[in-house]
Amino acid sequence: MDNAIGRKNMAFGFFYLLVTTVTGLYLADSLVDGITGLSLTGAQRAALASALLQANIDSILNVVAGYFLCRLPFVDWFSKTVSLLMIAGALLHSGVMYMTGFGLNNFVLHLAPVGAFLIISVMLLMGVGVISIRAVK
């Protein structure tokens, strides 16, 4: 079994958490002080706050999924599929919300439910995978 697949998700989750937290701290500080050239509306600020929260949740879910992929004996194709869908789901869900918060093409906001659906489906797949694992004596 290849543990590198789960490690990719854990590394992505920690990196994504770090990037979004630093971005959130920078934006919170600069929006309060008004030191940046960003002119954001109240709705855009709310979207960025929501994106920060969702990104934190998505990154933690990636870390947890990566841990389970490393520890449980899943089939190789299943592990690769789950890994790819978790990373894509996080980027489509909270990454798109960040783009919308900055006012970059509001039409991409329609991709956020796709990312949420990917994450939910992966969690269901992981649940089915855990239930289907048989204990070895």
C-alpha positions as a Python dict, from the first residue, in 0.01 Angstrom:
ca = {
    (1, 'M'): (0, 0, 0),
    (2, 'D'): (125, 346, -93),
    (3, 'N'): (112, 600, 191),
    (4, 'A'): (219, 882, -43),
    (5, 'I'): (-140, 930, -155),
    (6, 'G'): (-263, 1015, 192),
    (7, 'R'): (45, 1224, 261),
    (8, 'K'): (-39, 1442, -40),
    (9, 'N'): (-377, 1520, 112),
    (10, 'M'): (-228, 1591, 453),
    (11, 'A'): (37, 1819, 301),
    (12, 'F'): (-223, 1996, 87),
    (13, 'G'): (-451, 2038, 389),
    (14, 'F'): (-179, 2191, 607),
    (15, 'F'): (-53, 2414, 325),
    (16, 'Y'): (-408, 2525, 238),
    (17, 'L'): (-480, 2599, 603),
    (18, 'L'): (-162, 2803, 630),
    (19, 'V'): (-225, 3002, 312),
    (20, 'T'): (-588, 3078, 391),
    (21, 'T'): (-512, 3170, 752),
    (22, 'V'): (-235, 3409, 651),
    (23, 'T'): (-458, 3554, 380),
    (24, 'G'): (-742, 3591, 628),
    (25, 'L'): (-520, 3763, 885),
    (26, 'Y'): (-381, 3998, 621),
    (27, 'L'): (-725, 4084, 492),
    (28, 'A'): (-868, 4133, 839),
    (29, 'D'): (-582, 4365, 932),
    (30, 'S'): (-584, 4558, 606),
    (31, 'L'): (-961, 4590, 586),
    (32, 'V'): (-980, 4727, 938),
    (33, 'D'): (-697, 4973, 888),
    (34, 'G'): (-782, 5052, 528),
    (35, 'I'): (-418, 5026, 421),
    (36, 'T'): (-476, 4834, 100),
    (37, 'G'): (-612, 4963, -225),
    (38, 'L'): (-897, 4714, -208),
    (39, 'S'): (-1239, 4868, -215),
    (40, 'L'): (-1464, 4585, -103),
    (41, 'T'): (-1833, 4606, -44),
    (42, 'G'): (-2001, 4460, 262),
    (43, 'A'): (-2114, 4160, 58),
    (44, 'Q'): (-1759, 4096, -63),
    (45, 'R'): (-1626, 4116, 292),
    (46, 'A'): (-1892, 3869, 405),
    (47, 'A'): (-1799, 3638, 115),
    (48, 'L'): (-1432, 3652, 214),
    (49, 'A'): (-1515, 3576, 577),
    (50, 'S'): (-1728, 3283, 468),
    (51, 'A'): (-1453, 3166, 232),
    (52, 'L'): (-1201, 3171, 517),
    (53, 'L'): (-1426, 2957, 734),
    (54, 'Q'): (-1499, 2712, 453),
    (55, 'A'): (-1130, 2690, 358),
    (56, 'N'): (-1040, 2601, 715),
    (57, 'I'): (-1303, 2326, 717),
    (58, 'D'): (-1192, 2198, 375),
    (59, 'S'): (-827, 2187, 479),
    (60, 'I'): (-904, 1996, 800),
    (61, 'L'): (-1117, 1750, 602),
    (62, 'N'): (-824, 1696, 366),
    (63, 'V'): (-592, 1626, 658),
    (64, 'V'): (-838, 1377, 808),
    (65, 'A'): (-901, 1206, 474),
    (66, 'G'): (-526, 1184, 415),
    (67, 'Y'): (-477, 1029, 757),
    (68, 'F'): (-740, 763, 684),
    (69, 'L'): (-589, 699, 341),
    (70, 'C'): (-252, 637, 505),
    (71, 'R'): (-383, 414, 783),
    (72, 'L'): (-655, 204, 622),
    (73, 'P'): (-595, -62, 355),
    (74, 'F'): (-793, 81, 67),
    (75, 'V'): (-754, -39, -292),
    (76, 'D'): (-504, 175, -484),
    (77, 'W'): (-751, 317, -739),
    (78, 'F'): (-994, 403, -457),
    (79, 'S'): (-725, 590, -264),
    (80, 'K'): (-616, 785, -571),
    (81, 'T'): (-975, 877, -659),
    (82, 'V'): (-1058, 989, -306),
    (83, 'S'): (-738, 1192, -286),
    (84, 'L'): (-798, 1371, -615),
    (85, 'L'): (-1164, 1441, -540),
    (86, 'M'): (-1084, 1583, -195),
    (87, 'I'): (-828, 1828, -331),
    (88, 'A'): (-1052, 1928, -623),
    (89, 'G'): (-1348, 1966, -390),
    (90, 'A'): (-1157, 2196, -157),
    (91, 'L'): (-1033, 2415, -441),
    (92, 'L'): (-1373, 2429, -608),
    (93, 'H'): (-1560, 2494, -285),
    (94, 'S'): (-1364, 2749, -85),
    (95, 'G'): (-1121, 2854, -360),
    (96, 'V'): (-1407, 2974, -576),
    (97, 'M'): (-1553, 3157, -278),
    (98, 'Y'): (-1225, 3346, -238),
    (99, 'M'): (-1231, 3445, -604),
    (100, 'T'): (-1586, 3571, -571),
    (101, 'G'): (-1499, 3766, -255),
    (102, 'F'): (-1241, 3960, -453),
    (103, 'G'): (-1496, 4029, -724),
    (104, 'L'): (-1337, 3805, -985),
    (105, 'N'): (-1613, 3677, -1209),
    (106, 'N'): (-1923, 3611, -1006),
    (107, 'F'): (-2028, 3336, -1248),
    (108, 'V'): (-1766, 3104, -1095),
    (109, 'L'): (-1966, 3106, -772),
    (110, 'H'): (-2184, 2842, -937),
    (111, 'L'): (-1889, 2600, -906),
    (112, 'A'): (-1890, 2616, -524),
    (113, 'P'): (-2181, 2369, -489),
    (114, 'V'): (-1992, 2130, -719),
    (115, 'G'): (-1698, 2139, -479),
    (116, 'A'): (-1926, 2088, -180),
    (117, 'F'): (-2090, 1793, -358),
    (118, 'L'): (-1747, 1643, -429),
    (119, 'I'): (-1646, 1668, -64),
    (120, 'I'): (-1975, 1518, 55),
    (121, 'S'): (-1952, 1234, -196),
    (122, 'V'): (-1593, 1162, -91),
    (123, 'M'): (-1698, 1147, 273),
    (124, 'L'): (-1969, 899, 178),
    (125, 'L'): (-1717, 695, -24),
    (126, 'M'): (-1479, 693, 271),
    (127, 'G'): (-1760, 575, 498),
    (128, 'V'): (-1848, 293, 261),
    (129, 'G'): (-1480, 205, 230),
    (130, 'V'): (-1433, 192, 607),
    (131, 'I'): (-1744, -22, 651),
    (132, 'S'): (-1630, -263, 379),
    (133, 'I'): (-1287, -323, 535),
    (134, 'R'): (-1268, -664, 693),
    (135, 'A'): (-1063, -731, 1001),
    (136, 'V'): (-764, -958, 946),
    (137, 'K'): (-686, -1201, 1227),
}
